[in-house]
Amino acid sequence: MTDSDLSPAPVTPREPDTQTLGESAADLGFPDGFLWGAATAAYQVEGAVAEDGRGPSIWDTFSHTPGKVLGGDTGDVAVEHYHRYRSDVALMAELGLTAYRFSVAWPRVQPDGRGAINQAGLDFYRRLVDELLEHNIEPWLTLYHWDLPQPLEDAGGWPVRDTAERFAEYAAVVHDALGDRVKAWTTLNEPWCSAFLGYASGDHAPGRRDAASAVRAAHHLLLGHGLATQAMRAAGRDTQIGITLNLYAISAASDDPADVDAARRIDGIQNRLFLDAVLRGRYPADVLADFSTVTDLDHIRDGDLAIIGTPLDMLGINYYTRHVVAGPADPPSTAPAPWPGSEWVRFVSSGRPVTAMGWEIDSDGLLEVLRRVYAEYPTIPLYITENGAAFDDEVTSEGTVEDQDRIAYLDAHLTACHQAITSGVPLKGYFAWSLLDNFEWAWGYSKRFGLVYVDYLTQRRIPKASARWYAGVIARNGLVTSSED
Ligand code: FCB
């Protein structure tokens, strides 16, 4: 590998973005045309896993493996979005959403992960997209939200280079079929999770625990992203292409050198590895050095970084929390390190309140992330493609869900978005995670992130207080700071 040019790129100071904040009934008005959305992902909501020719994905296999998902939950039924998409789109329209972010299940479109296309699978997404367009809701399509066709995992999965080529082929198929009506395309959702939770910690499908495989998977995911971007661009359509990264605000617990180095490591593997690769076409030298302790790097070939750095039209950011980190315990842990360098990092609490996931609530961290990306990387339109919180929602005797904690979370994070825009950050839209309560991966159905409550026994949808609140935000294109809100 010669082209992963390791010198830091210069930071170019720039004029603030010229978005004008709208005049509206809101105290904190957002720019005209700001996109207001909600997000879901195929395996978390669709169900219908064996219908109309869909093949198995790594998440079907994983969730059916005893002990992998809390309570033995699976996505077999999920929230039946595959069958209920029409009424779900009607619900979105009632809330006033202007965009819906969903993902396409690769094994629905290409059950073997290569070769034959399953037309019935593509047709489902065409129907969904048409339904959205009829309701003036912009479809935001993600090509990969973690559900790799099982046959590709059997052939080696993301640690194998061929999977990147297969992903580009699949991307071109979906883009050919839907690129006339879907304008916003995202290649991958959170490749960090696919690589490091999937192949190193084993908390996610396919559940492997091998740090070297995870390092290779990360590169091949990014290569797949670059190849897919180029394949879609080659079609010459007026589509916008981006990627969604899960970025974190990172703080060292103290200025002790071990804590500062832990912050460098976690920032490196969570943020800079992916940002530098896709926006600068290079890998950070310190992260490669950390990786080289677990594997050689000969899977990174000449020319790969140029493909990975293919210019994008937008960057999606998923933000949930800040990581406060310290150096290793004394004596250091002897537990197997789930990812390269993890033995040097301890996650510590800052004492802030947490959500039902145990994630600290830190809206300043969102502002920090947005300002950092704007300052350090080439100007690129930004979208918050996920932000939200799980809380232990309950249905009251009146049949409502009064999730004031979620409203406070969303309000604080949207206030941070507003501040970012005011300081010139080119933030163009926000997607709440999630539209509906759904299958929260290894946590099964135990964690509720939805704006809309789902009764899993009856599939009844109950818009929570936060859904009504969000509808108000959308209607006035902004936030009110007075207590009547
Ligand atoms: C993100 C995932 C999304 C959801 C939220 C809570 O990491 O992209 O599918 O599970 O976390």
Residues whose N, C-alpha, C, O or C-beta is under 5 A from the ligand:
A	BS01	FCB	A41 E190
